[in-house]
């Protein structure tokens, strides 16, 4: 069965972290996932093609340590409202910084069972790296789950802190 996301124009970009799949709608980037994923080939000259080119270029710059944020538009229209609030709050966590799930929950206005709900929203983040859920850690500071894997989370945090340089030869 082909899902809606598989019909979106999609490119697979080889990066220092391995293959990264990018998908877009006419409104913005809809997916950033580690690993190759099937999708429709973008038609040259379309809005989606331009967005995917921009996203790939910005991702390369970010992983090379030359970019601290992303300008490519993101389309989170398919994300439920509560999760959207959490993902929007992630943009307040500065490059090179971290926050706990409890802090993220408070920033998103989640009270009852907030940290668990913030964690669930991060786990469903469709645009990894661009919406920086890798910056969320346990209250103790320990690294916890990341859809891209803990090794990728560790590498992204180290990159942002200037402690680690990613290169295509391996990380």
Steps between C-alpha positions, in 0.01 A plus 500: 500500500632844412450754776447870455861577596631260236324697228675818607797610291800346673878501471756289681812691597823326599645676803764442762223338706403268215202525270242764593161508328337838440139547384306819425158640423447829318489664847826366639709211618278218632755231587863462598584141591818301533532219248375471144120507464292466183325802352413679180780664303462878514419667169767754402386859532219429750470662840571162660818458293626841609414429865678164493808661340501768771452244777782278369735798470416623852537150646846469339599840643367409846687168507818679386468740795428801277132545595332523842137507387278424204316747277317247284124519566355205691148366442368352824136513391463122550621519862231504769469832691652389833802348330529811282525717813784282627682507165456879481649533852810309386606799291565687827771253602819669379758342273747317723258494792266243647184492707321229693169348399344676801636838390374438146158401635478824702604705195223332298240558773461133590428446868359160591744224397687765301843337466352176367281691254797712388700180449220353289496811281878484454477131410253590224697801371480463122787737425799383701800734532309795345259499796769430760356229726855364535552786750260345754653289777385332821475711816831344611666617177519145364433440134174321441317378191536660160332384180836528322673288765702599805828501306360764263361702794838487672677607178258789435537634854879471485504675160293786640734534798805513275630175650470286192525545127297284267650400171395274217773249589319408817405624843 
